[in-house]
Amino acid sequence: TGILEYSNASHDSPYILRKQEAPYKRNDIEPILGENGPRLGETLESQYFDEMVALQPGDRVVFYTDGVPEILNNKNEQWGEGKFVRSMVKAFNSGTNIKEVGDELIRLAYDFRGDEILHDDVTCFILEYKGGA
């Protein structure tokens, strides 16, 4: 249907990149904003709200845990949301398919991190909506 329905359990908002011809710029990467519920299992009374966003064929969505922008380098500097978003722009401009984009984003994160250990969970995945059958 092209409708992405989701609930957010206290994670950072995912980003959407609408299909367009490269090059992407910083302003082309938009957070998907909505109600941010409590962490899963925080209380028995926790409530979560469904959110929806319409996707068009070729749109891409980046989901990630808070550990991604919190990656530290050997100078104890965080990668940060700004560098993460700039790295997304670079990755989306360098690859033609979703695997190339993901590989480049991982490479940029590892380049920043160097030999520093990870201090939090680091999970990121990208989906591309291909359109209805």
Backbone as XML, in Angstrom:
<?xml version="1.0"?>
<chain id="A" units="angstrom">
  <residue number="1" name="THR">
    <atom name="N" x="0.812" y="-1.207" z="0.000"/>
    <atom name="CA" x="0.000" y="0.000" z="0.000"/>
    <atom name="C" x="0.853" y="1.268" z="0.000"/>
  </residue>
  <residue number="2" name="GLY">
    <atom name="N" x="2.115" y="1.138" z="0.372"/>
    <atom name="CA" x="2.964" y="2.317" z="0.485"/>
    <atom name="C" x="2.821" y="3.023" z="1.819"/>
  </residue>
  <residue number="3" name="ILE">
    <atom name="N" x="2.017" y="2.483" z="2.720"/>
    <atom name="CA" x="1.864" y="3.082" z="4.050"/>
    <atom name="C" x="2.765" y="2.342" z="5.032"/>
  </residue>
  <residue number="4" name="LEU">
    <atom name="N" x="3.699" y="3.066" z="5.633"/>
    <atom name="CA" x="4.551" y="2.520" z="6.685"/>
    <atom name="C" x="3.886" y="2.865" z="8.010"/>
  </residue>
  <residue number="5" name="GLU">
    <atom name="N" x="3.469" y="1.837" z="8.729"/>
    <atom name="CA" x="2.833" y="2.038" z="10.034"/>
    <atom name="C" x="3.808" y="1.558" z="11.097"/>
  </residue>
  <residue number="6" name="TYR">
    <atom name="N" x="4.036" y="2.378" z="12.110"/>
    <atom name="CA" x="5.038" y="2.047" z="13.110"/>
    <atom name="C" x="4.681" y="2.669" z="14.454"/>
  </residue>
  <residue number="7" name="SER">
    <atom name="N" x="5.329" y="2.163" z="15.488"/>
    <atom name="CA" x="5.278" y="2.747" z="16.828"/>
    <atom name="C" x="6.712" y="2.955" z="17.273"/>
  </residue>
  <residue number="8" name="ASN">
    <atom name="N" x="6.952" y="4.010" z="18.002"/>
    <atom name="CA" x="8.302" y="4.303" z="18.466"/>
    <atom name="C" x="8.372" y="4.102" z="19.973"/>
  </residue>
  <residue number="9" name="ALA">
    <atom name="N" x="9.242" y="3.181" z="20.398"/>
    <atom name="CA" x="9.416" y="2.872" z="21.812"/>
    <atom name="C" x="10.708" y="3.518" z="22.311"/>
  </residue>
  <residue number="10" name="SER">
    <atom name="N" x="10.731" y="4.829" z="22.301"/>
    <atom name="CA" x="11.816" y="5.629" z="22.866"/>
    <atom name="C" x="13.121" y="5.546" z="22.089"/>
  </residue>
  <residue number="11" name="HIS">
    <atom name="N" x="13.050" y="5.287" z="20.803"/>
    <atom name="CA" x="14.249" y="5.323" z="19.969"/>
    <atom name="C" x="14.296" y="6.649" z="19.213"/>
  </residue>
  <residue number="12" name="ASP">
    <atom name="N" x="15.465" y="6.930" z="18.667"/>
    <atom name="CA" x="15.593" y="8.107" z="17.816"/>
    <atom name="C" x="14.687" y="7.937" z="16.602"/>
  </residue>
  <residue number="13" name="SER">
    <atom name="N" x="14.173" y="9.048" z="16.107"/>
    <atom name="CA" x="13.288" y="9.000" z="14.948"/>
    <atom name="C" x="14.045" y="8.516" z="13.725"/>
  </residue>
  <residue number="14" name="PRO">
    <atom name="N" x="13.429" y="7.632" z="12.939"/>
    <atom name="CA" x="14.068" y="7.221" z="11.689"/>
    <atom name="C" x="14.097" y="8.385" z="10.703"/>
  </residue>
  <residue number="15" name="TYR">
    <atom name="N" x="14.913" y="8.235" z="9.682"/>
    <atom name="CA" x="15.014" y="9.247" z="8.634"/>
    <atom name="C" x="14.444" y="8.699" z="7.335"/>
  </residue>
  <residue number="16" name="ILE">
    <atom name="N" x="13.869" y="9.594" z="6.544"/>
    <atom name="CA" x="13.361" y="9.222" z="5.228"/>
    <atom name="C" x="14.079" y="10.047" z="4.170"/>
  </residue>
  <residue number="17" name="LEU">
    <atom name="N" x="14.397" y="9.374" z="3.081"/>
    <atom name="CA" x="14.980" y="10.030" z="1.913"/>
    <atom name="C" x="14.040" y="9.740" z="0.760"/>
  </residue>
  <residue number="18" name="ARG">
    <atom name="N" x="13.380" y="10.758" z="0.291"/>
    <atom name="CA" x="12.451" y="10.593" z="-0.815"/>
    <atom name="C" x="13.246" y="10.349" z="-2.097"/>
  </residue>
  <residue number="19" name="LYS">
    <atom name="N" x="12.677" y="9.538" z="-2.980"/>
    <atom name="CA" x="13.354" y="9.226" z="-4.234"/>
    <atom name="C" x="13.596" y="10.515" z="-5.019"/>
  </residue>
  <residue number="20" name="GLN">
    <atom name="N" x="14.812" y="10.653" z="-5.476"/>
    <atom name="CA" x="15.196" y="11.778" z="-6.318"/>
    <atom name="C" x="16.495" y="11.413" z="-6.998"/>
  </residue>
  <residue number="21" name="GLU">
    <atom name="N" x="16.873" y="12.210" z="-7.940"/>
    <atom name="CA" x="18.170" y="12.019" z="-8.581"/>
    <atom name="C" x="19.243" y="12.563" z="-7.654"/>
  </residue>
  <residue number="22" name="ALA">
    <atom name="N" x="20.347" y="11.828" z="-7.544"/>
    <atom name="CA" x="21.482" y="12.326" z="-6.746"/>
    <atom name="C" x="22.008" y="13.577" z="-7.425"/>
  </residue>
  <residue number="23" name="PRO">
    <atom name="N" x="22.648" y="14.446" z="-6.733"/>
    <atom name="CA" x="23.122" y="14.245" z="-5.376"/>
    <atom name="C" x="22.095" y="14.675" z="-4.318"/>
  </residue>
  <residue number="24" name="TYR">
    <atom name="N" x="22.120" y="13.916" z="-3.210"/>
    <atom name="CA" x="21.335" y="14.301" z="-2.043"/>
    <atom name="C" x="22.076" y="15.404" z="-1.295"/>
  </residue>
  <residue number="25" name="LYS">
    <atom name="N" x="21.315" y="16.239" z="-0.614"/>
    <atom name="CA" x="21.880" y="17.257" z="0.274"/>
    <atom name="C" x="21.320" y="17.019" z="1.671"/>
  </residue>
  <residue number="26" name="ARG">
    <atom name="N" x="21.873" y="17.697" z="2.647"/>
    <atom name="CA" x="21.469" y="17.535" z="4.050"/>
    <atom name="C" x="19.958" y="17.722" z="4.230"/>
  </residue>
  <residue number="27" name="ASN">
    <atom name="N" x="19.392" y="18.701" z="3.565"/>
    <atom name="CA" x="17.964" y="18.999" z="3.725"/>
    <atom name="C" x="17.059" y="17.938" z="3.104"/>
  </residue>
  <residue number="28" name="ASP">
    <atom name="N" x="17.634" y="17.020" z="2.312"/>
    <atom name="CA" x="16.845" y="15.955" z="1.694"/>
    <atom name="C" x="16.603" y="14.800" z="2.655"/>
  </residue>
  <residue number="29" name="ILE">
    <atom name="N" x="17.289" y="14.805" z="3.782"/>
    <atom name="CA" x="17.136" y="13.745" z="4.775"/>
    <atom name="C" x="16.257" y="14.285" z="5.897"/>
  </residue>
  <residue number="30" name="GLU">
    <atom name="N" x="15.038" y="13.741" z="6.000"/>
    <atom name="CA" x="14.054" y="14.255" z="6.946"/>
    <atom name="C" x="13.779" y="13.242" z="8.052"/>
  </residue>
  <residue number="31" name="PRO">
    <atom name="N" x="13.754" y="13.673" z="9.307"/>
    <atom name="CA" x="13.328" y="12.748" z="10.354"/>
    <atom name="C" x="11.830" y="12.473" z="10.229"/>
  </residue>
  <residue number="32" name="ILE">
    <atom name="N" x="11.447" y="11.246" z="10.527"/>
    <atom name="CA" x="10.030" y="10.897" z="10.571"/>
    <atom name="C" x="9.589" y="11.150" z="12.006"/>
  </residue>
  <residue number="33" name="LEU">
    <atom name="N" x="8.949" y="12.258" z="12.214"/>
    <atom name="CA" x="8.569" y="12.661" z="13.565"/>
    <atom name="C" x="7.192" y="12.124" z="13.917"/>
  </residue>
  <residue number="34" name="GLY">
    <atom name="N" x="7.021" y="11.780" z="15.156"/>
    <atom name="CA" x="5.741" y="11.280" z="15.642"/>
    <atom name="C" x="5.818" y="11.097" z="17.137"/>
  </residue>
  <residue number="35" name="GLU">
    <atom name="N" x="4.792" y="10.505" z="17.688"/>
    <atom name="CA" x="4.721" y="10.258" z="19.126"/>
    <atom name="C" x="5.817" y="9.271" z="19.519"/>
  </residue>
  <residue number="36" name="ASN">
    <atom name="N" x="6.607" y="9.650" z="20.519"/>
    <atom name="CA" x="7.689" y="8.796" z="21.002"/>
    <atom name="C" x="7.255" y="8.195" z="22.332"/>
  </residue>
  <residue number="37" name="GLY">
    <atom name="N" x="6.915" y="6.911" z="22.319"/>
    <atom name="CA" x="6.429" y="6.235" z="23.522"/>
    <atom name="C" x="7.555" y="5.868" z="24.468"/>
  </residue>
  <residue number="38" name="PRO">
    <atom name="N" x="7.204" y="5.320" z="25.630"/>
    <atom name="CA" x="8.216" y="4.902" z="26.599"/>
    <atom name="C" x="8.964" y="3.663" z="26.100"/>
  </residue>
  <residue number="39" name="ARG">
    <atom name="N" x="10.077" y="3.364" z="26.772"/>
    <atom name="CA" x="10.837" y="2.165" z="26.417"/>
    <atom name="C" x="9.963" y="0.930" z="26.603"/>
  </residue>
  <residue number="40" name="LEU">
    <atom name="N" x="10.206" y="-0.071" z="25.789"/>
    <atom name="CA" x="9.449" y="-1.319" z="25.923"/>
    <atom name="C" x="9.665" y="-1.902" z="27.310"/>
  </residue>
  <residue number="41" name="GLY">
    <atom name="N" x="8.581" y="-2.287" z="27.956"/>
    <atom name="CA" x="8.648" y="-2.917" z="29.257"/>
    <atom name="C" x="8.890" y="-1.977" z="30.419"/>
  </residue>
  <residue number="42" name="GLU">
    <atom name="N" x="8.884" y="-0.675" z="30.173"/>
    <atom name="CA" x="9.155" y="0.283" z="31.240"/>
    <atom name="C" x="8.132" y="0.170" z="32.363"/>
  </residue>
  <residue number="43" name="THR">
    <atom name="N" x="6.861" y="0.118" z="32.003"/>
    <atom name="CA" x="5.799" y="-0.112" z="32.988"/>
    <atom name="C" x="4.708" y="-0.952" z="32.326"/>
  </residue>
  <residue number="44" name="LEU">
    <atom name="N" x="3.880" y="-1.542" z="33.148"/>
    <atom name="CA" x="2.767" y="-2.326" z="32.609"/>
    <atom name="C" x="1.730" y="-1.439" z="31.935"/>
  </residue>
  <residue number="45" name="GLU">
    <atom name="N" x="1.696" y="-0.163" z="32.306"/>
    <atom name="CA" x="0.708" y="0.761" z="31.762"/>
    <atom name="C" x="1.198" y="1.490" z="30.508"/>
  </residue>
  <residue number="46" name="SER">
    <atom name="N" x="2.385" y="1.167" z="30.032"/>
    <atom name="CA" x="2.930" y="1.858" z="28.856"/>
    <atom name="C" x="1.971" y="1.770" z="27.689"/>
  </residue>
  <residue number="47" name="GLN">
    <atom name="N" x="1.825" y="2.890" z="26.992"/>
    <atom name="CA" x="0.971" y="2.941" z="25.816"/>
    <atom name="C" x="1.800" y="3.420" z="24.634"/>
  </residue>
  <residue number="48" name="TYR">
    <atom name="N" x="1.482" y="2.876" z="23.482"/>
    <atom name="CA" x="2.201" y="3.217" z="22.260"/>
    <atom name="C" x="1.187" y="3.624" z="21.208"/>
  </residue>
  <residue number="49" name="PHE">
    <atom name="N" x="1.579" y="4.533" z="20.378"/>
    <atom name="CA" x="0.675" y="5.092" z="19.395"/>
    <atom name="C" x="1.167" y="4.750" z="17.997"/>
  </residue>
  <residue number="50" name="ASP">
    <atom name="N" x="0.232" y="4.342" z="17.155"/>
    <atom name="CA" x="0.577" y="4.051" z="15.776"/>
    <atom name="C" x="0.777" y="5.348" z="15.010"/>
  </residue>
  <residue number="51" name="GLU">
    <atom name="N" x="1.810" y="5.365" z="14.227"/>
    <atom name="CA" x="2.086" y="6.477" z="13.324"/>
    <atom name="C" x="2.108" y="5.917" z="11.910"/>
  </residue>
  <residue number="52" name="MET">
    <atom name="N" x="1.852" y="6.760" z="10.956"/>
    <atom name="CA" x="1.874" y="6.321" z="9.557"/>
    <atom name="C" x="2.573" y="7.362" z="8.698"/>
  </residue>
  <residue number="53" name="VAL">
    <atom name="N" x="3.283" y="6.873" z="7.709"/>
    <atom name="CA" x="3.886" y="7.752" z="6.717"/>
    <atom name="C" x="3.708" y="7.087" z="5.350"/>
  </residue>
  <residue number="54" name="ALA">
    <atom name="N" x="3.337" y="7.879" z="4.365"/>
    <atom name="CA" x="3.144" y="7.362" z="3.012"/>
    <atom name="C" x="4.483" y="7.337" z="2.284"/>
  </residue>
  <residue number="55" name="LEU">
    <atom name="N" x="4.776" y="6.199" z="1.685"/>
    <atom name="CA" x="6.007" y="6.034" z="0.911"/>
    <atom name="C" x="5.677" y="5.932" z="-0.568"/>
  </residue>
  <residue number="56" name="GLN">
    <atom name="N" x="6.557" y="6.468" z="-1.363"/>
    <atom name="CA" x="6.465" y="6.349" z="-2.809"/>
    <atom name="C" x="7.569" y="5.396" z="-3.275"/>
  </residue>
  <residue number="57" name="PRO">
    <atom name="N" x="7.372" y="4.688" z="-4.391"/>
    <atom name="CA" x="8.429" y="3.801" z="-4.866"/>
    <atom name="C" x="9.771" y="4.541" z="-4.960"/>
  </residue>
  <residue number="58" name="GLY">
    <atom name="N" x="10.804" y="3.905" z="-4.424"/>
    <atom name="CA" x="12.138" y="4.497" z="-4.421"/>
    <atom name="C" x="12.488" y="5.235" z="-3.147"/>
  </residue>
  <residue number="59" name="ASP">
    <atom name="N" x="11.496" y="5.525" z="-2.282"/>
    <atom name="CA" x="11.786" y="6.159" z="-0.993"/>
    <atom name="C" x="12.575" y="5.184" z="-0.130"/>
  </residue>
  <residue number="60" name="ARG">
    <atom name="N" x="13.479" y="5.723" z="0.680"/>
    <atom name="CA" x="14.297" y="4.914" z="1.571"/>
    <atom name="C" x="14.147" y="5.428" z="2.997"/>
  </residue>
  <residue number="61" name="VAL">
    <atom name="N" x="14.147" y="4.493" z="3.951"/>
    <atom name="CA" x="13.999" y="4.834" z="5.362"/>
    <atom name="C" x="15.178" y="4.228" z="6.122"/>
  </residue>
  <residue number="62" name="VAL">
    <atom name="N" x="15.800" y="5.050" z="6.972"/>
    <atom name="CA" x="16.940" y="4.617" z="7.779"/>
    <atom name="C" x="16.488" y="4.525" z="9.236"/>
  </residue>
  <residue number="63" name="PHE">
    <atom name="N" x="16.553" y="3.323" z="9.794"/>
    <atom name="CA" x="16.252" y="3.070" z="11.202"/>
    <atom name="C" x="17.574" y="2.824" z="11.917"/>
  </residue>
  <residue number="64" name="TYR">
    <atom name="N" x="17.691" y="3.302" z="13.155"/>
    <atom name="CA" x="18.953" y="3.115" z="13.874"/>
    <atom name="C" x="18.714" y="3.249" z="15.375"/>
  </residue>
  <residue number="65" name="THR">
    <atom name="N" x="19.593" y="2.644" z="16.152"/>
    <atom name="CA" x="19.534" y="2.786" z="17.609"/>
    <atom name="C" x="20.380" y="3.988" z="18.018"/>
  </residue>
  <residue number="66" name="ASP">
    <atom name="N" x="20.164" y="4.447" z="19.243"/>
    <atom name="CA" x="20.895" y="5.624" z="19.723"/>
    <atom name="C" x="22.395" y="5.398" z="19.820"/>
  </residue>
  <residue number="67" name="GLY">
    <atom name="N" x="22.829" y="4.137" z="19.785"/>
    <atom name="CA" x="24.258" y="3.852" z="19.821"/>
    <atom name="C" x="24.992" y="4.291" z="18.576"/>
  </residue>
  <residue number="68" name="VAL">
    <atom name="N" x="24.290" y="4.466" z="17.461"/>
    <atom name="CA" x="24.957" y="4.867" z="16.216"/>
    <atom name="C" x="25.531" y="6.278" z="16.335"/>
  </residue>
  <residue number="69" name="PRO">
    <atom name="N" x="24.733" y="7.306" z="16.626"/>
    <atom name="CA" x="25.354" y="8.635" z="16.752"/>
    <atom name="C" x="26.232" y="8.772" z="17.995"/>
  </residue>
  <residue number="70" name="GLU">
    <atom name="N" x="26.131" y="7.813" z="18.925"/>
    <atom name="CA" x="26.949" y="7.860" z="20.141"/>
    <atom name="C" x="28.281" y="7.119" z="19.991"/>
  </residue>
  <residue number="71" name="ILE">
    <atom name="N" x="28.600" y="6.658" z="18.786"/>
    <atom name="CA" x="29.893" y="6.010" z="18.548"/>
    <atom name="C" x="30.994" y="6.985" z="18.931"/>
  </residue>
  <residue number="72" name="LEU">
    <atom name="N" x="31.978" y="6.492" z="19.674"/>
    <atom name="CA" x="33.107" y="7.315" z="20.103"/>
    <atom name="C" x="34.356" y="6.954" z="19.310"/>
  </residue>
  <residue number="73" name="ASN">
    <atom name="N" x="35.223" y="7.962" z="19.107"/>
    <atom name="CA" x="36.535" y="7.683" z="18.529"/>
    <atom name="C" x="37.564" y="7.651" z="19.659"/>
  </residue>
  <residue number="74" name="ASN">
    <atom name="N" x="38.844" y="7.495" z="19.310"/>
    <atom name="CA" x="39.877" y="7.379" z="20.348"/>
    <atom name="C" x="40.175" y="8.701" z="21.052"/>
  </residue>
  <residue number="75" name="LYS">
    <atom name="N" x="39.553" y="9.787" z="20.617"/>
    <atom name="CA" x="39.681" y="11.081" z="21.318"/>
    <atom name="C" x="38.475" y="11.326" z="22.220"/>
  </residue>
  <residue number="76" name="ASN">
    <atom name="N" x="37.639" y="10.296" z="22.371"/>
    <atom name="CA" x="36.424" y="10.371" z="23.187"/>
    <atom name="C" x="35.402" y="11.367" z="22.618"/>
  </residue>
  <residue number="77" name="GLU">
    <atom name="N" x="35.441" y="11.567" z="21.300"/>
    <atom name="CA" x="34.470" y="12.429" z="20.616"/>
    <atom name="C" x="33.361" y="11.552" z="20.050"/>
  </residue>
  <residue number="78" name="GLN">
    <atom name="N" x="32.121" y="12.013" z="20.186"/>
    <atom name="CA" x="30.993" y="11.289" z="19.610"/>
    <atom name="C" x="30.881" y="11.580" z="18.115"/>
  </residue>
  <residue number="79" name="TRP">
    <atom name="N" x="30.419" y="10.558" z="17.391"/>
    <atom name="CA" x="30.121" y="10.752" z="15.970"/>
    <atom name="C" x="29.035" y="11.807" z="15.862"/>
  </residue>
  <residue number="80" name="GLY">
    <atom name="N" x="28.014" y="11.717" z="16.675"/>
    <atom name="CA" x="26.977" y="12.737" z="16.759"/>
    <atom name="C" x="25.973" y="12.660" z="15.621"/>
  </residue>
  <residue number="81" name="GLU">
    <atom name="N" x="24.832" y="13.256" z="15.858"/>
    <atom name="CA" x="23.748" y="13.246" z="14.883"/>
    <atom name="C" x="24.149" y="13.958" z="13.593"/>
  </residue>
  <residue number="82" name="GLY">
    <atom name="N" x="24.865" y="15.077" z="13.721"/>
    <atom name="CA" x="25.271" y="15.839" z="12.542"/>
    <atom name="C" x="26.193" y="15.046" z="11.629"/>
  </residue>
  <residue number="83" name="LYS">
    <atom name="N" x="27.227" y="14.422" z="12.195"/>
    <atom name="CA" x="28.153" y="13.615" z="11.377"/>
    <atom name="C" x="27.446" y="12.391" z="10.813"/>
  </residue>
  <residue number="84" name="PHE">
    <atom name="N" x="26.544" y="11.818" z="11.606"/>
    <atom name="CA" x="25.776" y="10.668" z="11.117"/>
    <atom name="C" x="24.948" y="11.069" z="9.896"/>
  </residue>
  <residue number="85" name="VAL">
    <atom name="N" x="24.263" y="12.190" z="9.965"/>
    <atom name="CA" x="23.439" y="12.640" z="8.835"/>
    <atom name="C" x="24.324" y="12.990" z="7.636"/>
  </residue>
  <residue number="86" name="ARG">
    <atom name="N" x="25.431" y="13.684" z="7.872"/>
    <atom name="CA" x="26.346" y="13.983" z="6.757"/>
    <atom name="C" x="26.889" y="12.702" z="6.130"/>
  </residue>
  <residue number="87" name="SER">
    <atom name="N" x="27.134" y="11.693" z="6.959"/>
    <atom name="CA" x="27.600" y="10.405" z="6.446"/>
    <atom name="C" x="26.516" y="9.713" z="5.639"/>
  </residue>
  <residue number="88" name="MET">
    <atom name="N" x="25.252" y="9.858" z="6.054"/>
    <atom name="CA" x="24.148" y="9.310" z="5.263"/>
    <atom name="C" x="24.117" y="9.960" z="3.884"/>
  </residue>
  <residue number="89" name="VAL">
    <atom name="N" x="24.273" y="11.283" z="3.846"/>
    <atom name="CA" x="24.282" y="11.993" z="2.560"/>
    <atom name="C" x="25.399" y="11.431" z="1.680"/>
  </residue>
  <residue number="90" name="LYS">
    <atom name="N" x="26.573" y="11.306" z="2.244"/>
    <atom name="CA" x="27.722" y="10.789" z="1.495"/>
    <atom name="C" x="27.451" y="9.366" z="1.008"/>
  </residue>
  <residue number="91" name="ALA">
    <atom name="N" x="26.902" y="8.523" z="1.877"/>
    <atom name="CA" x="26.620" y="7.135" z="1.511"/>
    <atom name="C" x="25.561" y="7.041" z="0.413"/>
  </residue>
  <residue number="92" name="PHE">
    <atom name="N" x="24.498" y="7.819" z="0.542"/>
    <atom name="CA" x="23.443" y="7.763" z="-0.471"/>
    <atom name="C" x="23.906" y="8.340" z="-1.803"/>
  </residue>
  <residue number="93" name="ASN">
    <atom name="N" x="24.856" y="9.239" z="-1.781"/>
    <atom name="CA" x="25.394" y="9.776" z="-3.029"/>
    <atom name="C" x="26.438" y="8.859" z="-3.649"/>
  </residue>
  <residue number="94" name="SER">
    <atom name="N" x="26.999" y="7.933" z="-2.873"/>
    <atom name="CA" x="28.065" y="7.090" z="-3.398"/>
    <atom name="C" x="27.568" y="5.766" z="-3.955"/>
  </residue>
  <residue number="95" name="GLY">
    <atom name="N" x="26.384" y="5.336" z="-3.548"/>
    <atom name="CA" x="25.911" y="4.020" z="-3.963"/>
    <atom name="C" x="24.670" y="4.093" z="-4.823"/>
  </residue>
  <residue number="96" name="THR">
    <atom name="N" x="24.553" y="3.108" z="-5.711"/>
    <atom name="CA" x="23.373" y="3.074" z="-6.568"/>
    <atom name="C" x="22.312" y="2.124" z="-6.027"/>
  </residue>
  <residue number="97" name="ASN">
    <atom name="N" x="22.730" y="1.142" z="-5.214"/>
    <atom name="CA" x="21.729" y="0.248" z="-4.629"/>
    <atom name="C" x="21.859" y="0.267" z="-3.114"/>
  </residue>
  <residue number="98" name="ILE">
    <atom name="N" x="20.872" y="-0.273" z="-2.446"/>
    <atom name="CA" x="20.775" y="-0.168" z="-1.000"/>
    <atom name="C" x="21.943" y="-0.860" z="-0.295"/>
  </residue>
  <residue number="99" name="LYS">
    <atom name="N" x="22.461" y="-1.946" z="-0.858"/>
    <atom name="CA" x="23.609" y="-2.632" z="-0.246"/>
    <atom name="C" x="24.850" y="-1.741" z="-0.287"/>
  </residue>
  <residue number="100" name="GLU">
    <atom name="N" x="25.100" y="-1.099" z="-1.417"/>
    <atom name="CA" x="26.251" y="-0.192" z="-1.518"/>
    <atom name="C" x="26.126" y="0.967" z="-0.531"/>
  </residue>
  <residue number="101" name="VAL">
    <atom name="N" x="24.931" y="1.492" z="-0.405"/>
    <atom name="CA" x="24.695" y="2.590" z="0.530"/>
    <atom name="C" x="24.977" y="2.131" z="1.964"/>
  </residue>
  <residue number="102" name="GLY">
    <atom name="N" x="24.425" y="0.974" z="2.334"/>
    <atom name="CA" x="24.643" y="0.440" z="3.679"/>
    <atom name="C" x="26.114" y="0.156" z="3.954"/>
  </residue>
  <residue number="103" name="ASP">
    <atom name="N" x="26.797" y="-0.439" z="2.980"/>
    <atom name="CA" x="28.228" y="-0.729" z="3.144"/>
    <atom name="C" x="29.030" y="0.547" z="3.344"/>
  </residue>
  <residue number="104" name="GLU">
    <atom name="N" x="28.693" y="1.587" z="2.599"/>
    <atom name="CA" x="29.419" y="2.863" z="2.729"/>
    <atom name="C" x="29.144" y="3.521" z="4.076"/>
  </residue>
  <residue number="105" name="LEU">
    <atom name="N" x="27.910" y="3.466" z="4.538"/>
    <atom name="CA" x="27.578" y="4.047" z="5.839"/>
    <atom name="C" x="28.329" y="3.323" z="6.955"/>
  </residue>
  <residue number="106" name="ILE">
    <atom name="N" x="28.403" y="2.010" z="6.875"/>
    <atom name="CA" x="29.167" y="1.226" z="7.867"/>
    <atom name="C" x="30.642" y="1.595" z="7.795"/>
  </residue>
  <residue number="107" name="ARG">
    <atom name="N" x="31.185" y="1.719" z="6.596"/>
    <atom name="CA" x="32.596" y="2.074" z="6.440"/>
    <atom name="C" x="32.888" y="3.431" z="7.065"/>
  </residue>
  <residue number="108" name="LEU">
    <atom name="N" x="32.015" y="4.402" z="6.848"/>
    <atom name="CA" x="32.210" y="5.734" z="7.421"/>
    <atom name="C" x="32.159" y="5.693" z="8.949"/>
  </residue>
  <residue number="109" name="ALA">
    <atom name="N" x="31.269" y="4.886" z="9.496"/>
    <atom name="CA" x="31.189" y="4.742" z="10.956"/>
    <atom name="C" x="32.472" y="4.112" z="11.494"/>
  </residue>
  <residue number="110" name="TYR">
    <atom name="N" x="32.958" y="3.065" z="10.833"/>
    <atom name="CA" x="34.197" y="2.414" z="11.268"/>
    <atom name="C" x="35.395" y="3.341" z="11.115"/>
  </residue>
  <residue number="111" name="ASP">
    <atom name="N" x="35.425" y="4.128" z="10.040"/>
    <atom name="CA" x="36.525" y="5.094" z="9.860"/>
    <atom name="C" x="36.560" y="6.090" z="11.009"/>
  </residue>
  <residue number="112" name="PHE">
    <atom name="N" x="35.401" y="6.572" z="11.426"/>
    <atom name="CA" x="35.346" y="7.522" z="12.535"/>
    <atom name="C" x="35.779" y="6.843" z="13.837"/>
  </residue>
  <residue number="113" name="ARG">
    <atom name="N" x="35.276" y="5.658" z="14.081"/>
    <atom name="CA" x="35.511" y="4.942" z="15.331"/>
    <atom name="C" x="36.958" y="4.505" z="15.492"/>
  </residue>
  <residue number="114" name="GLY">
    <atom name="N" x="37.593" y="4.112" z="14.416"/>
    <atom name="CA" x="38.954" y="3.594" z="14.516"/>
    <atom name="C" x="38.965" y="2.320" z="15.338"/>
  </residue>
  <residue number="115" name="ASP">
    <atom name="N" x="39.865" y="2.254" z="16.320"/>
    <atom name="CA" x="40.010" y="1.060" z="17.164"/>
    <atom name="C" x="39.219" y="1.146" z="18.467"/>
  </residue>
  <residue number="116" name="GLU">
    <atom name="N" x="38.480" y="2.224" z="18.659"/>
    <atom name="CA" x="37.727" y="2.407" z="19.908"/>
    <atom name="C" x="36.650" y="1.325" z="20.024"/>
  </residue>
  <residue number="117" name="ILE">
    <atom name="N" x="36.441" y="0.827" z="21.238"/>
    <atom name="CA" x="35.398" y="-0.182" z="21.444"/>
    <atom name="C" x="34.020" y="0.479" z="21.396"/>
  </residue>
  <residue number="118" name="LEU">
    <atom name="N" x="33.026" y="-0.328" z="21.120"/>
    <atom name="CA" x="31.651" y="0.177" z="21.130"/>
    <atom name="C" x="31.140" y="0.162" z="22.563"/>
  </residue>
  <residue number="119" name="HIS">
    <atom name="N" x="30.475" y="1.241" z="22.963"/>
    <atom name="CA" x="29.987" y="1.378" z="24.325"/>
    <atom name="C" x="28.485" y="1.173" z="24.427"/>
  </residue>
  <residue number="120" name="ASP">
    <atom name="N" x="27.810" y="0.956" z="23.318"/>
    <atom name="CA" x="26.356" y="0.803" z="23.306"/>
    <atom name="C" x="26.010" y="-0.079" z="22.110"/>
  </residue>
  <residue number="121" name="ASP">
    <atom name="N" x="24.748" y="-0.514" z="22.057"/>
    <atom name="CA" x="24.327" y="-1.280" z="20.889"/>
    <atom name="C" x="24.348" y="-0.361" z="19.676"/>
  </residue>
  <residue number="122" name="VAL">
    <atom name="N" x="24.792" y="-0.897" z="18.571"/>
    <atom name="CA" x="24.878" y="-0.134" z="17.329"/>
    <atom name="C" x="24.148" y="-0.940" z="16.263"/>
  </residue>
  <residue number="123" name="THR">
    <atom name="N" x="22.956" y="-0.486" z="15.935"/>
    <atom name="CA" x="22.142" y="-1.173" z="14.941"/>
    <atom name="C" x="21.598" y="-0.142" z="13.968"/>
  </residue>
  <residue number="124" name="CYS">
    <atom name="N" x="21.696" y="-0.463" z="12.700"/>
    <atom name="CA" x="21.192" y="0.432" z="11.656"/>
    <atom name="C" x="20.744" y="-0.435" z="10.495"/>
  </residue>
  <residue number="125" name="PHE">
    <atom name="N" x="19.582" y="-0.123" z="9.947"/>
    <atom name="CA" x="19.185" y="-0.784" z="8.709"/>
    <atom name="C" x="18.407" y="0.183" z="7.845"/>
  </residue>
  <residue number="126" name="ILE">
    <atom name="N" x="18.446" y="-0.081" z="6.566"/>
    <atom name="CA" x="17.823" y="0.796" z="5.572"/>
    <atom name="C" x="16.842" y="-0.047" z="4.759"/>
  </residue>
  <residue number="127" name="LEU">
    <atom name="N" x="15.654" y="0.499" z="4.569"/>
    <atom name="CA" x="14.726" y="-0.163" z="3.670"/>
    <atom name="C" x="14.418" y="0.753" z="2.502"/>
  </residue>
  <residue number="128" name="GLU">
    <atom name="N" x="14.146" y="0.126" z="1.382"/>
    <atom name="CA" x="13.738" y="0.871" z="0.197"/>
    <atom name="C" x="12.383" y="0.318" z="-0.244"/>
  </residue>
  <residue number="129" name="TYR">
    <atom name="N" x="11.418" y="1.210" z="-0.383"/>
    <atom name="CA" x="10.097" y="0.803" z="-0.828"/>
    <atom name="C" x="10.110" y="0.672" z="-2.348"/>
  </residue>
  <residue number="130" name="LYS">
    <atom name="N" x="9.813" y="-0.533" z="-2.824"/>
    <atom name="CA" x="9.843" y="-0.795" z="-4.262"/>
    <atom name="C" x="8.506" y="-0.527" z="-4.937"/>
  </residue>
  <residue number="131" name="GLY">
    <atom name="N" x="7.449" y="-0.414" z="-4.160"/>
    <atom name="CA" x="6.131" y="-0.187" z="-4.730"/>
    <atom name="C" x="5.273" y="-1.441" z="-4.634"/>
  </residue>
  <residue number="132" name="GLY">
    <atom name="N" x="3.997" y="-1.264" z="-4.894"/>
    <atom name="CA" x="3.065" y="-2.384" z="-4.804"/>
    <atom name="C" x="3.292" y="-3.409" z="-5.901"/>
  </residue>
  <residue number="133" name="ALA">
    <atom name="N" x="2.740" y="-4.595" z="-5.697"/>
    <atom name="CA" x="2.904" y="-5.693" z="-6.649"/>
    <atom name="C" x="2.160" y="-5.419" z="-7.932"/>
  </residue>
</chain>
